[in-house]
Amino acid sequence: MDTMRDRFIDVSSRLLDEDPRLAVVLADISAAAFGPAQERHPDRVVNVGIREQLLIGAAGGLALTGMRPIAHTFASFLIERPFEQVKLDLTHQGVGAVLVSAAGSYDWPAGGRTHMSPGDVALLDTLPDWTVHVPGHPDEAEQLLRHAVADGDRNVYVRLSAHQNAAPVPVEAGRFSTVRQGSRGVVVAVGPMLDAVLAATEGLDVTVLYAATVRPFDAASLRAATGERADVVLVEPYLAGTSANEAHAALADRPHRVLGLGVPREEHRHYGSIDEHLAAYGLDAASLRERIGTFLW
């Protein structure tokens, strides 16, 4: 199976051939992989080097000229390091770009804290009108990337990860999918957390919703999956509780409880594998089963 990042490079390279309005802006990361596309479109594949503020500034400038830019690097360098430019050069200027990340919260633990970005989605939540896609499989990444590129001039963040599910889910941008139905509570699995959530809830009387788009938050699907009283568990591959306020707002008119599971605020300084980090965060299937069961029962 290819990775989400592999699929992004392949699809974006082909979209450059099809759409003269599209441009790709890089900050060294993945630059070699985009080499053939740059040879075909030297004016629309731009590598600014290790200058992440310029990466976003250049994307904003291209958007001002009517282009549809895709900016790409690791999540910590795409959202956190140049956040002032994201705020000003895109949102404040009223122009849109597609930001496509790699290496999410724990993809490359050996890279250290500089290459981990569990707070990226929460940080974007401080800005208005962003769409955020968190695919869990390369097929979903391709579908959501194509949707993002064609999504007018909106600001869209596509969060890619080496952590992925074994099989894709039929997804519709902006909507949660019902993967399993039950009556004792609702578990919302975001992106690559679906496989672990399904294993954790096997045999439990719960509804499992799958979210490959988290902003805008699909309040209607969450409400439809709950009754007059709602118990909801959010399982997110980034900072725990990132979507808790969205869930509370969706259920504000009915009694409800929300448990947010995800990457803790505390920093884990022993950098192991992805699986070891998931276990340390309590996001492996066994830990999720215990935490979900304790909350719902």
KADA-V667272 format. One record per pair of residues at least 24 apart in sequence whose ideal C-beta (glycine too) atoms are under 10 Angstrom apart, sorted by sequence separation. I is the first residue (numbers start at 0). J is the second residue. D is the distance in Angstrom with one decimal. If there is no record, write none. Layout:
BEGIN
I	J	D
I	J	D
END
This chain:
BEGIN
4	28	9.5
5	29	9.9
8	32	4.7
12	36	4.0
15	39	7.2
16	40	7.8
19	43	8.0
26	50	6.3
27	51	9.7
51	75	9.3
52	76	10.0
74	98	9.2
76	100	8.5
77	101	8.6
129	153	8.1
130	154	7.1
131	155	7.7
132	156	7.1
133	157	8.3
134	158	7.8
139	163	9.0
146	170	9.5
164	188	9.1
179	203	9.0
180	204	9.3
181	205	4.1
182	206	7.8
189	213	6.0
210	234	9.5
213	237	9.4
221	245	8.7
225	249	8.9
229	253	6.1
230	254	9.6
231	255	6.5
232	256	9.2
233	257	6.7
234	258	9.2
235	259	7.2
237	261	5.8
238	262	5.6
239	263	5.9
240	264	9.3
4	29	7.2
7	32	9.5
8	33	6.5
11	36	7.5
12	37	9.3
15	40	5.2
18	43	9.5
26	51	5.3
43	68	9.2
44	69	9.8
45	70	9.8
47	72	9.9
51	76	4.7
55	80	9.3
56	81	8.0
59	84	7.2
63	88	9.1
74	99	9.8
75	100	8.5
76	101	9.7
77	102	9.5
98	123	8.9
128	153	7.2
129	154	5.1
130	155	4.5
131	156	4.8
132	157	4.8
133	158	4.8
134	159	7.0
135	160	8.3
139	164	8.6
142	167	8.5
146	171	9.2
147	172	8.2
168	193	6.9
179	204	9.9
180	205	8.7
181	206	5.0
205	230	8.9
206	231	9.7
207	232	9.7
208	233	9.8
210	235	8.6
221	246	6.5
225	250	6.7
228	253	6.6
229	254	7.4
230	255	7.0
231	256	7.1
232	257	7.8
233	258	7.1
234	259	8.6
235	260	7.2
236	261	6.8
237	262	5.7
238	263	8.2
239	264	7.7
26	52	9.5
28	54	9.6
51	77	7.1
54	80	9.3
55	81	4.5
58	84	8.7
59	85	9.0
62	88	8.7
68	94	9.1
70	96	5.8
71	97	8.9
72	98	9.0
74	100	3.8
76	102	8.9
128	154	6.7
129	155	7.3
130	156	7.1
131	157	8.2
132	158	6.8
133	159	8.8
134	160	8.4
137	163	7.0
141	167	9.4
146	172	4.6
164	190	8.1
167	193	9.9
179	205	7.2
180	206	5.2
181	207	7.9
187	213	9.1
216	242	6.2
227	253	5.9
228	254	4.7
229	255	3.9
230	256	5.1
231	257	4.9
232	258	4.7
233	259	4.8
234	260	4.9
235	261	4.1
236	262	7.3
238	264	7.0
260	286	9.0
5	32	8.3
8	35	10.0
9	36	9.8
12	39	8.4
26	53	7.8
27	54	9.6
49	76	8.4
51	78	9.6
54	81	6.5
55	82	8.8
57	84	9.6
58	85	9.3
62	89	7.3
68	95	8.7
69	96	7.2
70	97	7.3
71	98	7.6
72	99	8.8
73	100	6.5
74	101	7.0
75	102	7.4
127	154	9.3
129	156	6.1
130	157	9.0
131	158	6.8
132	159	9.3
133	160	8.1
135	162	8.5
136	163	5.4
137	164	10.0
140	167	9.2
142	169	9.1
143	170	7.1
145	172	9.6
146	173	8.9
163	190	8.3
164	191	5.9
166	193	9.2
179	206	6.4
180	207	8.2
205	232	8.2
207	234	9.5
214	241	9.8
218	245	7.3
222	249	5.9
226	253	8.2
227	254	7.5
228	255	6.8
229	256	7.5
230	257	8.2
231	258	7.3
232	259	8.0
233	260	6.6
234	261	7.0
235	262	8.0
260	287	6.9
4	32	8.6
8	36	8.3
12	40	9.1
15	43	6.1
26	54	4.4
51	79	9.1
52	80	7.4
53	81	8.3
55	83	8.8
56	84	5.4
59	87	8.2
60	88	7.7
66	94	9.6
67	95	7.8
68	96	4.7
69	97	4.6
70	98	5.2
71	99	4.7
72	100	7.2
73	101	5.6
74	102	5.8
75	103	9.1
126	154	8.0
135	163	5.9
136	164	5.2
138	166	8.7
139	167	5.3
142	170	6.4
143	171	9.9
162	190	8.4
163	191	5.1
164	192	8.4
165	193	9.3
166	194	8.5
178	206	8.5
179	207	4.1
180	208	9.8
213	241	7.9
214	242	8.6
216	244	9.2
217	245	9.2
218	246	8.3
221	249	5.0
222	250	6.8
225	253	7.5
227	255	9.7
228	256	8.7
229	257	8.4
230	258	8.1
231	259	9.2
232	260	6.4
233	261	7.5
15	44	6.9
24	53	8.9
25	54	7.4
26	55	9.3
51	80	4.7
52	81	4.5
55	84	3.8
59	88	3.4
63	92	6.9
65	94	9.5
67	96	7.8
68	97	7.1
69	98	7.8
70	99	7.3
71	100	7.4
72	101	7.5
73	102	4.3
74	103	5.3
75	104	9.6
134	163	8.1
135	164	4.3
136	165	8.1
138	167	3.9
139	168	6.8
142	171	9.1
143	172	6.1
162	191	4.3
164	193	5.0
165	194	5.9
177	206	6.8
178	207	4.6
179	208	8.8
187	216	9.6
213	242	6.0
216	245	3.8
220	249	9.2
221	250	7.1
226	255	10.0
24	54	5.7
51	81	4.5
52	82	9.5
54	84	8.1
55	85	5.6
58	88	7.4
59	89	5.3
62	92	7.8
63	93	9.4
64	94	9.5
66	96	9.1
67	97	7.2
68	98	9.3
69	99	5.8
70	100	9.4
71	101	7.5
72	102	8.9
73	103	8.7
74	104	7.8
103	133	8.7
134	164	9.2
135	165	9.6
136	166	6.7
137	167	7.7
138	168	8.9
139	169	9.0
142	172	7.8
143	173	10.0
160	190	7.1
161	191	8.8
162	192	8.5
163	193	9.5
164	194	4.6
177	207	7.6
178	208	7.0
179	209	9.3
187	217	9.2
215	245	8.7
216	246	7.6
218	248	7.0
219	249	8.1
222	252	9.2
225	255	7.2
260	290	6.2
24	55	8.4
26	57	9.5
50	81	9.1
51	82	9.9
52	83	7.5
53	84	8.3
55	86	9.5
56	87	9.0
57	88	8.9
58	89	7.2
59	90	9.6
62	93	9.4
63	94	5.7
98	129	9.1
123	154	8.8
135	166	9.3
136	167	4.0
138	169	9.4
139	170	5.2
158	189	9.6
159	190	9.4
160	191	5.4
163	194	8.6
164	195	8.9
176	207	9.3
177	208	6.0
178	209	5.0
214	245	8.0
218	249	3.5
222	253	8.4
260	291	7.9
12	44	8.7
24	56	9.5
25	57	9.9
52	84	5.1
55	87	9.0
56	88	5.1
59	91	9.3
60	92	9.4
62	94	3.7
74	106	8.6
135	167	7.6
136	168	7.3
138	170	8.9
158	190	7.3
159	191	9.7
162	194	9.6
164	196	9.8
165	197	10.0
175	207	9.9
176	208	6.9
177	209	7.8
200	232	9.2
210	242	8.2
213	245	8.0
216	248	8.1
217	249	8.5
218	250	8.3
258	290	7.6
11	44	9.2
24	57	5.1
51	84	8.2
52	85	9.7
55	88	5.5
56	89	9.5
59	92	5.9
61	94	8.8
62	95	6.0
73	106	8.5
80	113	9.3
90	123	9.6
95	128	9.2
97	130	9.4
98	131	9.6
99	132	9.5
123	156	6.0
134	167	8.5
135	168	7.1
139	172	10.0
158	191	9.7
162	195	9.7
164	197	8.8
175	208	4.4
176	209	4.4
187	220	9.2
199	232	9.8
216	249	6.9
218	251	9.7
258	291	7.9
24	58	5.1
55	89	6.8
60	94	8.9
62	96	5.5
73	107	8.1
79	113	9.7
95	129	9.6
134	168	9.4
136	170	9.0
174	208	9.8
175	209	6.3
176	210	8.1
187	221	7.1
200	234	9.9
221	255	9.8
260	294	9.1
22	57	8.9
23	58	9.6
24	59	9.9
59	94	5.8
61	96	7.8
62	97	9.9
75	110	9.1
90	125	9.9
91	126	9.2
93	128	9.9
95	130	9.5
97	132	9.7
123	158	9.6
135	170	8.8
174	209	9.8
175	210	5.1
176	211	7.7
185	220	9.7
199	234	8.4
258	293	9.2
22	58	8.1
24	60	9.5
52	88	8.9
58	94	8.7
59	95	9.4
79	115	9.8
80	116	9.4
86	122	9.7
90	126	5.0
120	156	7.6
134	170	7.5
174	210	8.9
175	211	8.5
185	221	6.9
196	232	8.7
258	294	4.8
24	61	7.1
58	95	9.5
59	96	6.9
73	110	8.3
75	112	8.5
76	113	8.6
79	116	5.7
82	119	9.4
85	122	8.6
86	123	9.8
89	126	8.5
90	127	6.9
119	156	7.7
174	211	8.9
175	212	8.1
187	224	8.8
257	294	9.6
258	295	8.7
23	61	9.9
33	71	8.6
58	96	4.4
75	113	6.4
76	114	8.4
78	116	6.4
85	123	7.8
90	128	7.6
120	158	7.0
132	170	8.9
173	211	9.5
174	212	7.1
175	213	9.3
185	223	9.9
186	224	9.8
196	234	5.3
256	294	7.6
22	61	5.2
57	96	9.8
58	97	8.7
75	114	5.9
77	116	8.1
79	118	7.1
86	125	8.2
90	129	7.8
119	158	7.0
170	209	7.5
172	211	8.0
173	212	5.1
185	224	4.9
195	234	7.6
256	295	9.2
21	61	9.8
22	62	9.2
58	98	7.9
73	113	9.0
74	114	8.6
75	115	6.4
76	116	8.4
78	118	8.4
79	119	6.5
82	122	6.2
86	126	6.1
89	129	9.2
132	172	7.0
169	209	9.6
170	210	9.1
171	211	8.8
172	212	5.4
173	213	9.8
184	224	9.6
185	225	5.7
20	61	9.7
30	71	9.5
55	96	7.8
73	114	5.9
74	115	8.3
75	116	3.9
78	119	4.2
82	123	8.9
85	126	7.2
99	140	8.9
132	173	9.2
168	209	5.2
170	211	4.4
171	212	8.3
173	214	9.1
175	216	9.0
176	217	9.5
184	225	8.5
185	226	9.7
192	233	9.6
193	234	8.6
195	236	9.7
236	277	8.8
239	280	8.2
22	64	9.4
24	66	9.8
29	71	6.1
30	72	9.8
73	115	9.3
74	116	3.8
75	117	9.5
77	119	7.8
78	120	8.4
116	158	9.1
130	172	7.9
169	211	10.0
170	212	7.5
173	215	6.2
175	217	4.5
192	234	4.7
239	281	9.1
28	71	6.8
29	72	7.8
55	98	8.0
73	116	7.4
74	117	9.0
75	118	9.2
78	121	9.9
79	122	6.6
82	125	8.8
130	173	7.7
168	211	7.1
173	216	9.3
174	217	5.4
175	218	9.7
177	220	7.6
181	224	9.6
192	235	6.8
239	282	9.3
20	64	9.9
22	66	5.0
24	68	5.6
25	69	9.2
26	70	8.1
28	72	4.3
29	73	9.6
54	98	9.4
74	118	9.5
75	119	7.5
78	122	5.8
82	126	9.1
85	129	9.2
99	143	10.0
167	211	9.3
173	217	6.5
175	219	8.9
176	220	8.3
180	224	8.2
182	226	8.0
184	228	10.0
185	229	6.9
186	230	9.5
187	231	6.7
188	232	9.1
189	233	7.3
190	234	9.7
192	236	5.3
236	280	9.4
20	65	7.0
21	66	7.3
22	67	7.2
23	68	7.5
24	69	7.0
25	70	8.0
26	71	7.8
27	72	7.6
28	73	5.9
74	119	5.0
78	123	6.5
99	144	6.9
164	209	9.2
174	219	8.4
175	220	4.1
184	229	7.9
185	230	7.2
186	231	7.8
187	232	7.1
188	233	8.8
189	234	6.4
190	235	8.1
191	236	5.4
192	237	9.9
20	66	5.7
21	67	5.3
22	68	4.8
23	69	4.9
24	70	4.7
25	71	5.8
26	72	4.5
74	120	9.4
171	217	9.5
174	220	6.2
175	221	6.9
177	223	8.8
184	230	4.0
185	231	5.0
186	232	4.6
187	233	5.0
188	234	5.1
189	235	4.5
190	236	5.7
236	282	7.6
19	66	9.2
20	67	5.0
21	68	7.8
22	69	7.1
23	70	8.1
24	71	7.3
25	72	7.0
26	73	8.9
97	144	7.6
173	220	9.7
177	224	6.9
183	230	7.4
184	231	6.9
185	232	7.3
186	233	8.1
187	234	6.8
188	235	8.7
189	236	6.1
190	237	9.2
235	282	9.1
18	66	9.9
19	67	10.0
20	68	9.5
21	69	7.0
22	70	9.3
23	71	6.8
24	72	9.3
28	76	7.4
99	147	8.1
175	223	9.3
184	232	6.7
185	233	9.4
186	234	6.4
187	235	8.3
188	236	9.5
189	237	8.2
234	282	7.2
18	67	7.3
27	76	9.5
28	77	8.9
97	146	9.9
98	147	9.2
99	148	9.9
175	224	8.0
26	76	6.5
97	147	4.7
140	190	9.6
26	77	8.2
96	147	9.7
97	148	6.0
139	190	8.2
95	147	9.7
97	149	10.0
139	191	10.0
189	241	8.8
14	67	9.5
97	150	8.1
106	159	8.9
135	188	8.2
189	242	7.6
234	287	6.6
15	69	9.2
26	80	9.5
104	158	9.3
106	160	5.7
107	161	7.8
135	189	8.0
136	190	8.8
14	69	8.5
26	81	9.1
95	150	8.1
103	158	6.1
105	160	8.7
106	161	4.4
135	190	4.2
136	191	8.1
157	212	10.0
158	213	8.8
187	242	7.6
232	287	8.7
95	151	7.1
96	152	8.7
97	153	8.7
98	154	7.7
99	155	8.8
100	156	7.3
103	159	7.3
104	160	7.8
105	161	9.2
106	162	6.5
133	189	5.4
134	190	5.9
135	191	4.5
234	290	9.2
95	152	3.9
96	153	9.2
97	154	8.1
98	155	7.1
99	156	8.0
100	157	7.2
101	158	9.0
102	159	8.3
103	160	4.3
105	162	7.4
133	190	3.6
134	191	8.1
135	192	7.4
136	193	8.8
155	212	9.8
156	213	9.7
234	291	8.2
11	69	6.0
94	152	6.6
95	153	4.9
96	154	6.3
97	155	4.9
98	156	4.8
99	157	4.6
100	158	5.4
101	159	5.2
102	160	7.6
103	161	8.0
104	162	8.4
132	190	8.5
133	191	7.8
135	193	5.3
136	194	9.8
156	214	8.1
232	290	8.0
93	152	8.8
95	154	4.8
96	155	7.8
97	156	8.0
98	157	7.1
99	158	8.4
100	159	5.9
101	160	7.6
102	161	7.4
103	162	7.2
133	192	9.1
135	194	8.0
155	214	9.5
187	246	7.6
232	291	5.4
11	71	8.0
94	154	8.2
95	155	7.4
96	156	9.5
97	157	6.6
98	158	8.9
99	159	6.5
100	160	8.6
101	161	7.9
93	154	9.8
185	246	9.3
230	291	10.0
7	69	8.8
232	294	6.2
8	71	8.7
231	294	9.5
232	295	7.3
7	71	7.5
90	154	6.5
196	260	9.4
230	294	7.2
231	295	9.7
89	154	5.6
185	250	10.0
230	295	5.7
146	212	9.0
230	296	9.8
4	71	9.0
143	211	6.4
192	260	8.6
85	154	8.4
120	189	9.2
142	211	8.6
143	212	7.1
192	261	8.5
29	99	9.4
139	209	9.6
185	255	9.8
187	257	9.7
85	156	9.3
140	211	9.0
24	96	8.4
28	100	9.6
29	101	7.4
139	211	5.3
184	256	8.8
185	257	9.9
186	258	9.3
187	259	9.9
189	261	8.3
28	101	7.0
139	212	9.8
187	260	10.0
22	96	9.5
23	97	9.5
24	98	9.9
28	102	8.6
135	209	7.6
162	236	6.6
184	258	9.3
186	260	9.2
69	144	8.4
135	210	9.2
136	211	8.7
21	97	9.1
23	99	9.1
135	211	6.3
160	236	6.7
133	210	7.2
134	211	5.2
160	237	9.7
69	147	8.3
78	156	7.3
132	210	9.7
133	211	6.2
134	212	8.9
158	236	8.4
69	148	7.1
77	156	8.3
132	211	6.3
133	212	7.4
158	237	7.9
67	147	9.4
68	148	10.0
78	158	9.0
132	212	5.2
133	213	5.6
67	148	6.2
77	158	9.5
131	212	7.0
132	213	7.8
133	214	9.4
67	149	8.6
74	156	9.2
130	212	7.1
131	213	5.1
132	214	8.6
191	273	9.6
195	277	7.3
67	150	9.2
130	213	9.3
131	214	3.9
199	282	9.5
201	284	8.7
67	151	9.0
74	158	6.7
130	214	5.9
131	215	8.6
199	283	8.5
200	284	9.2
67	152	7.4
74	159	8.5
106	191	10.0
129	214	5.8
130	215	6.9
131	216	9.3
192	277	9.0
198	283	9.0
199	284	4.7
203	288	7.9
11	97	9.2
66	152	10.0
69	155	9.4
71	157	9.3
73	159	10.0
74	160	8.8
128	214	9.1
129	215	9.0
191	277	9.7
196	282	9.4
198	284	3.9
199	285	7.5
202	288	9.6
205	291	7.5
65	152	8.9
103	190	9.0
104	191	9.9
128	215	8.9
195	282	6.5
197	284	8.5
198	285	8.6
199	286	8.1
200	287	8.0
201	288	8.3
205	292	9.6
11	99	7.8
69	157	8.8
71	159	9.1
103	191	8.4
195	283	6.3
196	284	8.0
199	287	3.7
200	288	7.2
203	291	7.4
124	213	9.7
195	284	4.7
198	287	8.0
199	288	4.0
203	292	7.1
62	152	7.0
124	214	7.4
192	282	6.8
194	284	8.0
195	285	9.2
197	287	10.0
198	288	7.8
199	289	8.5
205	295	6.8
8	99	9.7
123	214	7.4
191	282	9.9
195	286	8.9
196	287	6.4
199	290	8.5
200	291	6.5
204	295	9.0
7	99	5.8
62	154	9.3
195	287	5.8
196	288	9.5
199	291	6.0
200	292	9.0
203	295	7.8
204	296	9.8
7	100	9.7
8	101	9.9
120	213	6.7
195	288	9.3
199	292	8.6
203	296	8.9
7	101	7.9
120	214	7.6
4	99	8.8
192	287	8.4
196	291	8.2
200	295	9.6
3	99	9.4
4	100	9.3
4	101	4.8
3	101	7.8
4	102	8.5
2	101	8.8
188	287	9.4
3	103	9.8
135	236	8.7
186	287	8.7
4	106	9.3
133	235	8.1
133	236	7.0
2	106	9.8
133	237	8.1
186	291	6.2
184	291	8.0
186	294	9.7
183	292	10.0
186	295	8.6
131	241	9.8
184	294	7.8
185	295	9.5
131	242	9.9
162	273	5.5
184	295	4.4
161	273	6.8
162	274	9.0
183	295	5.6
184	296	8.9
160	273	8.9
183	296	7.5
121	235	9.7
162	276	9.3
181	295	9.8
120	235	7.8
162	277	7.8
120	236	9.4
121	237	7.3
122	238	9.2
120	237	5.3
121	238	5.0
124	241	7.1
117	235	9.3
119	237	6.5
120	238	7.3
121	239	9.9
123	241	9.7
124	242	8.8
117	236	8.4
118	237	7.1
119	238	8.4
121	240	8.4
122	241	9.7
117	237	4.7
118	238	5.1
121	241	4.7
124	244	8.3
162	282	9.7
116	237	7.7
117	238	4.7
120	241	5.2
121	242	9.2
124	245	8.7
115	237	10.0
116	238	9.5
117	239	8.6
119	241	9.3
120	242	8.2
118	241	8.3
117	241	8.8
7	134	9.8
10	137	9.4
21	148	6.5
6	134	9.2
9	137	9.4
20	148	9.2
6	136	9.2
7	137	8.5
10	140	8.2
11	141	9.9
14	144	8.3
18	148	7.2
106	236	10.0
3	134	6.3
6	137	4.0
10	141	5.1
14	145	7.5
17	148	9.9
18	149	8.8
104	235	9.3
105	236	8.2
3	135	8.7
5	137	7.1
6	138	7.8
9	141	8.3
10	142	9.6
104	236	5.8
105	237	9.5
3	136	7.5
4	137	8.8
6	139	9.4
7	140	6.2
11	144	7.2
103	236	6.5
104	237	5.1
3	137	5.1
6	140	5.3
7	141	7.9
10	144	5.7
11	145	9.8
14	148	6.1
103	237	6.9
104	238	8.0
2	137	6.5
3	138	9.5
5	140	9.4
6	141	5.2
10	145	6.9
14	149	9.5
0	136	8.5
1	137	5.4
3	139	8.3
4	140	8.5
0	137	6.9
1	138	9.8
3	140	4.2
7	144	6.1
11	148	8.2
0	138	9.8
2	140	8.9
3	141	8.7
6	144	7.9
10	148	9.0
1	140	9.7
1	141	9.9
3	143	9.9
121	261	9.8
3	144	9.2
120	261	9.7
117	261	7.4
118	262	8.6
117	262	3.9
116	262	9.8
117	263	8.5
118	264	8.6
115	262	8.5
117	264	8.4
117	266	9.5
7	157	7.6
115	266	8.5
7	159	6.1
115	267	9.1
6	159	8.5
3	157	8.9
5	159	9.8
112	266	6.4
3	158	9.2
4	159	5.5
112	267	9.4
115	270	8.9
3	159	4.1
4	160	8.6
112	268	8.0
114	270	9.6
2	159	8.0
3	160	6.4
4	161	7.4
104	261	8.3
105	262	7.2
111	268	9.0
2	160	8.7
3	161	7.6
104	262	5.1
112	270	8.7
2	161	5.9
3	162	9.3
103	262	9.4
108	267	8.5
111	270	6.4
2	162	9.9
3	163	6.2
110	270	7.9
2	163	7.2
108	269	8.7
109	270	5.5
115	276	8.9
1	163	9.9
105	267	8.5
108	270	3.9
109	271	8.8
0	163	7.9
74	237	8.9
107	270	8.8
108	271	5.8
109	272	9.1
117	280	9.0
108	272	6.8
0	165	8.4
105	270	8.9
108	273	7.2
0	166	9.7
105	271	9.3
107	273	8.8
105	272	9.0
106	273	6.6
108	275	7.6
105	273	5.8
108	276	5.8
104	273	9.5
105	274	9.7
103	273	9.8
105	275	9.0
106	276	9.3
105	276	4.1
108	279	10.0
104	276	8.0
105	277	7.4
104	277	9.7
105	279	9.1
105	280	7.8
104	280	8.6
105	282	9.3
104	282	9.7
3	190	9.6
3	191	8.9
END
